[in-house]
């Protein structure tokens, strides 16, 4: 049963309306009535399904939520986690509410956007993703619906990390924690992510197919693949410069080792289109303890 409007959680969050339902649970718009302001700040409250209440899942979630909260506190273009709690044997998480619209209102099926729009989109979005990658975070669910354009300044804000769905796939076997399925959205997930081994370049793939979606008007799950190489086939029917096309091709390579390896590298490539003397990007130090699926 969904929460009724007016329900107050934790003596603090008053439910205003149901925003949606999905595989993890329900999403509500709420007001933080504890804040002593005439206009109460709005929050997004998510109620998780009972099957996501295993102790190991909640422990993993809390650890990563704390990391993401810290990142959001230092970067206004990442939606913050404000709170997580249990009430009436149910688990809730609270995020900041972004006043604006998501990019699915701009990037739509059948609508071809200009090359200048796509270059600006990548120039604005890749620095946000680079910040995550430099802090060893893989988003895992990049798509237009998870990128907001904020009304106040027009800037992009990244929301809804794949963490919730990823946590729902955790099992414990013989004392070891593992993932049984991948988190993400069909069409935006490269092969390594589909088998539960995402890399930073998996996020690059998602950004690339989103850009191709904008140029072609063809949603990622409908883009044709070369039967032999499994590479995305997209250039026909579009008017795009060779420079941008080559960058997008590299972003969506089937083999993750052939893509840009993180958002900083991809951003440098995009900047080279508009800057006559691009500076060499400052890459984060490699994580030598990280196992990789890319060969």
C-alpha angles and dihedrals in degrees: 000000000000121000115265120238108266094035110141119213123199088355085281117068116066113198113233102175146337111262100184151317128238146156093294098046136271135329123214137184111231142171123235098230093180092071110095099229132115089235108046116220116248122237136188111234121195123196113203125221117255093249089064092061098090110131094237091052093050092046093052091045094051092051094052093040089057090052092049091048090055091049092049091050090058097040121046091201093068118075110242129233106226105177148349126195147150123243129169088358091301128114123229135183126197126209136178118272116235115210105217141057134291122242093255084083089061103032108053140159112275096013118110115205125201128266089242090056091052094047090050091047092053092043090053099040105039094065089059091050091045089057090055094047092049086057092050095252124137112200095206097191110059113159136128092271090060096051117077127198104217115227095216098062108358092245123143120250124195115223142168106038116208088245094103094055091039091054089051089063098054120118131174118223125173091344095308127111118223140161119246099192137017128259119228143069126291111257093025096062119088120213097267091054091048089061092048100259106108122181132190086261088059087070089048089056091053092050090048096052089045089056091047089050089055093050098043104029088229116125115235095248089059099045111117120242127212105254093221104038100024088226119147113262109208116126098091114096094019132103106218136141119258090240096058093038091055091050092050091047089056092047092057102040113146092229107065093212088063094057130080101283098224141359095267090060092046091048091053089055092052091047089053088066092063104023120073091203108032115192121233108260121244104239124203115249113270118261100234092188093057116104114220132210092199116097 
